[in-house]
Amino acid sequence: AAPVVLHYANCGFAAWLRKYQILSTGHGTEDGGFSLTRRGIASMRAHLAHRELVRRGDEEELEAYYRTFIMGNEYNELAHFARH
């Protein structure tokens, strides 16, 4: 099989959370988060979901989301992917 280069923009829950805490404040919008009207933002669904979850501030929700959608192994997906 050919080698695969993986890109990890957020190494760990704390780094991911900090990134979106920064992106969700200080932008001069009504709620401080990045603009929802900026061209192209509507197609960036993951960023929109991250923004909303960080704004809610529920640590349990954030961790569950991270485990399921960022780590991608909440349901043992990595074992499946390793075989293919």
GUKOL-167107 format. One line per field, with one value per residue (C-alpha): x, y, z. Coordinates in steps of 0.05 Angstrom, whole numbers, plus 32768, in hexadecimal, padded with zeros to 4 digits. Layout:
residues N
xx [X | ...]
yy [Y | ...]
zz [Z | ...]
END
This chain:
residues 84
xx [8000 | 8016 | 802C | 7FFA | 800A | 7FDC | 7FD0 | 7FC0 | 7FAF | 7F9A | 7FC4 | 7F98 | 7F58 | 7F77 | 7F98 | 7F58 | 7F2F | 7F60 | 7F60 | 7F14 | 7F13 | 7F41 | 7F18 | 7ED8 | 7EEB | 7F03 | 7EEA | 7EBE | 7E7E | 7E42 | 7E57 | 7EA2 | 7EA9 | 7EC1 | 7E90 | 7E58 | 7E4C | 7E93 | 7E95 | 7E9E | 7E93 | 7E50 | 7E74 | 7EA4 | 7E74 | 7EA9 | 7EC1 | 7E79 | 7E6B | 7EAC | 7E9A | 7E55 | 7E6D | 7EA4 | 7E73 | 7E45 | 7E7F | 7E66 | 7EA6 | 7E83 | 7E65 | 7EA8 | 7ECD | 7E98 | 7E99 | 7EE6 | 7EE8 | 7EB4 | 7EC4 | 7F0C | 7F2D | 7EFD | 7F02 | 7EC7 | 7EAA | 7EED | 7EF1 | 7F3D | 7F3D | 7F10 | 7F3B | 7F7B | 7F60 | 7F51]
yy [8000 | 8047 | 8073 | 80A6 | 80EA | 80FD | 8146 | 8153 | 819C | 8192 | 8162 | 8152 | 816A | 81A5 | 81C0 | 81B9 | 81DA | 8214 | 821F | 8227 | 8250 | 8281 | 827F | 828A | 82CC | 8312 | 8318 | 8355 | 832F | 8330 | 82F0 | 82F9 | 82BC | 82BB | 82D8 | 82AB | 82D7 | 82D2 | 82B6 | 826B | 8261 | 823E | 8203 | 81FB | 81D1 | 81B5 | 81FB | 8211 | 81D5 | 81E0 | 822A | 821A | 81E4 | 8210 | 8249 | 821A | 8207 | 81C2 | 819B | 8158 | 816A | 8184 | 8144 | 8117 | 813D | 813C | 80F1 | 80E2 | 8113 | 8129 | 80EA | 80BE | 8081 | 8085 | 8046 | 8023 | 8041 | 803E | 7FF2 | 7FF3 | 8026 | 8000 | 7FC3 | 7FEC]
zz [8000 | 7FF2 | 802C | 8045 | 8062 | 809B | 80AD | 80F6 | 80FD | 8145 | 816E | 81A9 | 81C7 | 81ED | 81AD | 8185 | 81BC | 81C2 | 8177 | 8176 | 81B5 | 8191 | 8151 | 8178 | 819A | 8189 | 8142 | 8149 | 813B | 8169 | 818D | 8181 | 8155 | 810E | 80DC | 80C4 | 8087 | 806C | 8025 | 8025 | 8070 | 8066 | 8044 | 807E | 80A8 | 80D7 | 80EB | 80F5 | 8122 | 814A | 8152 | 816E | 819D | 81B9 | 81C3 | 81EB | 8218 | 822B | 8238 | 8233 | 81EF | 81D7 | 81EB | 81CD | 818B | 818A | 8197 | 8162 | 8129 | 8133 | 814E | 8126 | 8152 | 8181 | 8160 | 8150 | 810A | 810A | 810B | 80CE | 80A9 | 80B9 | 8092 | 8053]
END
